[in-house]
Amino acid sequence: MDMKSQRAQLLLWCAGAMVLLLALLITPWVLEQVAPTQQDWSRLSDISQTYGALSVPISAIALSGVAASLIYQVRQTNIANQEAQRSSHRQMLMYALEHPEFLVCWEPVSGMSTVEMRRLIYTNMIVSNWHSDYVLRRWNDREARARFSVHFQGAVARTHWEKTASNWRRVAEASGDTRRVRFVDIADESYAAAAAAGPGVPPEAYFPEPSRG
């Protein structure tokens, strides 16, 4: 289920809960208005007791709706905070790509030229974006596999994962989030399948020069 569907269902649930709560609050007033002045008060007392018994589950439903709304708001706040953090991280990476002299401020990667390092950073930004979509359940396992199966056809993508897979797994396991770990598992499985299928497409083969006849 996507985020829009979840949001729509939550709003519908909260609206229903609020209607029930409103009905619960105004029912005594309605009874007082419609009851005849000569009404048998003992009978009204029986009705009131019945109403009181019914009000308990209704109140529970209404409170559940309010609780669900609060939980949803907390989750949305956490998502917004994560997005802000990722945006800040992307800005720092983009700055390093635009000013290669600052690449040495990041963790060293042995055996790579400046060009190769910039490719690795940009590829990591792509995978990080996919990671966010997966963790936030915008993607399921099948969608993640489909992305990675195409991604790992390229040699640069394979090099990136060879260099960073251990870091991805270490961070995912340290977070205690099983979905993050699952994302790394899917990437590892897709990488292994791609490597078994043959070599990746090198950068120079992406845009071959047209043949001159």
C-alpha positions in Angstrom: 0.0 0.0 0.0 1.5 3.4 -1.0 1.7 6.5 1.2 -1.3 8.2 -0.4 -3.5 5.2 0.3 -2.3 5.0 3.9 -2.9 8.7 4.3 -6.4 8.5 2.9 -7.4 5.5 5.1 -6.1 7.3 8.2 -8.0 10.5 7.4 -11.1 8.4 6.8 -10.7 6.6 10.1 -10.0 9.8 12.0 -13.1 11.5 10.5 -15.3 8.6 11.5 -13.9 8.6 15.0 -14.5 12.3 15.4 -18.1 11.9 14.2 -18.7 9.1 16.7 -17.1 11.3 19.5 -19.3 14.2 18.5 -22.4 12.0 18.5 -21.4 10.8 21.9 -21.1 14.3 23.3 -24.4 15.7 22.0 -26.6 12.7 22.6 -27.6 13.7 26.2 -28.5 17.1 24.9 -30.6 15.7 22.1 -32.4 13.3 24.5 -33.2 16.2 26.8 -34.6 18.3 24.0 -36.8 15.6 22.5 -38.0 14.0 25.8 -41.6 15.1 26.7 -42.0 17.1 29.9 -44.2 14.3 31.5 -41.8 11.5 30.6 -41.4 8.7 33.0 -38.0 9.5 34.6 -37.4 5.9 35.6 -37.6 4.9 32.0 -35.3 7.7 31.0 -32.9 6.4 33.7 -32.9 2.9 32.1 -32.3 4.5 28.7 -29.4 6.5 30.2 -27.8 3.4 31.6 -28.1 1.7 28.3 -26.6 4.7 26.6 -23.7 4.7 29.2 -22.9 1.1 28.4 -22.9 1.8 24.7 -20.8 4.9 25.1 -17.8 2.9 26.4 -16.9 1.1 23.1 -17.8 4.3 21.1 -15.4 6.3 23.3 -12.7 3.7 22.8 -13.1 3.8 19.0 -13.0 7.6 19.1 -9.9 7.6 21.2 -8.3 5.0 19.0 -8.8 7.3 16.1 -7.1 10.2 17.9 -4.2 7.9 18.9 -3.8 6.8 15.3 -3.7 10.4 14.2 -1.1 11.3 16.7 1.0 8.2 15.8 0.7 9.2 12.1 1.8 12.8 12.9 4.9 11.5 14.8 5.8 9.3 11.9 5.4 12.1 9.4 7.6 14.3 11.6 10.3 11.6 11.7 10.1 11.2 7.9 10.5 15.0 7.5 13.5 15.0 9.8 15.1 12.2 7.9 14.5 13.9 4.6 16.1 17.1 6.0 19.1 15.2 7.1 19.5 13.4 3.7 19.1 16.7 1.9 21.9 18.2 3.9 24.1 15.2 3.2 23.3 15.4 -0.5 24.3 19.1 -0.6 27.7 18.3 1.0 28.3 15.6 -1.6 27.3 17.8 -4.4 29.7 20.5 -3.2 32.5 17.9 -3.1 31.6 16.9 -6.7 31.7 20.5 -7.9 35.0 21.2 -5.9 37.1 18.0 -6.2 39.7 19.4 -3.8 37.3 18.6 -1.0 37.0 14.9 -1.9 39.8 14.3 0.6 37.6 15.4 3.4 35.5 12.2 3.0 36.6 8.7 3.9 39.5 7.5 1.6 38.9 4.9 -1.1 42.1 3.2 -2.1 43.1 2.7 -5.8 40.7 5.3 -7.3 41.4 8.4 -9.4 39.5 11.6 -8.8 37.2 10.8 -11.7 36.4 7.4 -10.3 35.9 8.8 -6.8 33.4 11.3 -8.2 31.5 8.5 -10.0 31.4 6.5 -6.8 30.0 9.4 -4.8 27.3 10.1 -7.4 26.4 6.4 -7.6 26.1 6.3 -3.8 23.7 9.2 -4.0 21.5 7.1 -6.4 21.5 4.1 -4.1 20.8 6.3 -1.1 17.7 7.7 -2.8 16.5 4.2 -3.5 17.3 3.2 0.1 15.0 6.0 1.3 12.1 4.9 -1.0 12.5 1.3 0.2 12.7 2.1 4.0 9.7 4.4 3.7 7.8 1.6 2.0 7.4 3.4 -1.3 9.0 0.3 -2.9 8.5 -3.3 -2.1 11.1 -6.1 -2.5 10.2 -6.7 -6.2 10.6 -3.1 -7.1 14.0 -2.9 -5.4 15.2 -6.0 -7.2 14.0 -4.7 -10.5 16.0 -1.5 -10.0 19.2 -3.3 -8.9 19.0 -5.8 -11.7 19.3 -3.0 -14.2 21.7 -0.9 -12.1 24.3 -3.6 -11.8 24.6 -4.1 -15.5 27.0 -1.2 -15.4 30.6 -1.6 -14.3 30.6 1.6 -12.3 27.6 0.5 -10.3 29.4 -2.8 -9.5 32.5 -1.0 -8.5 30.5 1.2 -6.1 28.9 -1.8 -4.4 32.2 -3.7 -4.2 33.7 -0.7 -2.4 30.8 0.3 -0.2 28.7 -2.9 0.5 30.4 -3.6 3.8 29.8 0.0 5.0 26.1 -0.2 4.0 25.7 -3.5 5.9 27.5 -2.2 9.0 25.3 0.9 9.2 22.1 -1.1 8.5 22.8 -3.6 11.2 23.9 -1.0 13.7 20.5 0.8 13.1 18.6 -2.2 14.2 16.1 -1.6 11.4 15.3 -4.9 9.7 14.1 -3.1 6.6 17.4 -1.4 6.1 19.2 -4.7 6.5 16.8 -6.2 4.0 17.7 -3.5 1.5 21.3 -4.4 1.7 20.4 -8.1 1.3 18.5 -7.4 -1.9 21.4 -5.3 -3.2 23.9 -8.1 -2.4 21.7 -10.7 -4.1 21.2 -8.6 -7.2 24.9 -7.8 -7.4 25.8 -11.5 -7.2 23.3 -12.4 -9.9 24.6 -9.7 -12.2 28.3 -10.7 -11.6 27.4 -14.3 -12.4 25.8 -13.2 -15.7 29.0 -11.6 -17.0 31.0 -8.5 -17.0 29.4 -5.1 -16.5 29.2 -2.4 -19.2 32.3 -0.1 -18.8 31.9 3.7 -18.9 33.5 4.1 -22.4 30.9 1.7 -23.9 27.9 3.7 -22.8 28.1 6.2 -25.6 30.1 4.6 -28.4 31.3 6.9 -31.2 29.3 6.4 -34.5 31.2 4.5 -37.1 32.6 6.4 -40.0 32.1 4.8 -43.3 
